[in-house]
Amino acid sequence: MRHARHYTLEEARDLRGWVGELVELARGAIAVLSSAEGRAALAALDVASGGAWPGRPIAQATLDLQRTIAELQAADIVVRDVIRGLVDFPAVRDGEEVYLCWLVDEPEIEHWHELDAGFAGRRRLTR
């Protein structure tokens, strides 16, 4: 097994609000960092000057992005694509390790895929 933690469908569904909030915070941080101001500030970082951040919004966005991803990883939730909001919850299905696959903009977790199948291999959960 690749993961130490496995989620039941109910457990994953109960975490949707928390996961969604973290993904939205990460999306906002990426928007700040990828803006013209953010790109310019990041380009201006100079290790020789002590690596001081050029501005609080850029530093905050960087910390927000790092923290949100770290919190999700600590919960053994796999972040596939922050912008799309694609996350996988490790689970066990019929004795095999799989992922419950969810886009945070979807109202429910209704798909799963094998570990190496990726998004293209998503299959609908049967009720």
Secondary structure, DSSP 8 states (H G I E B T S, - for coil): ---S----HHHHHHTHHHHHHHHHHHHHHHHHHHSHHHHHHHHT--GGGT---S-HHHHHHHHHHHHHHHHHHHTT-EEEETTTTEEEEEEEETTEEEEEEEETTSSS--EEEETTT-GGG-EE---
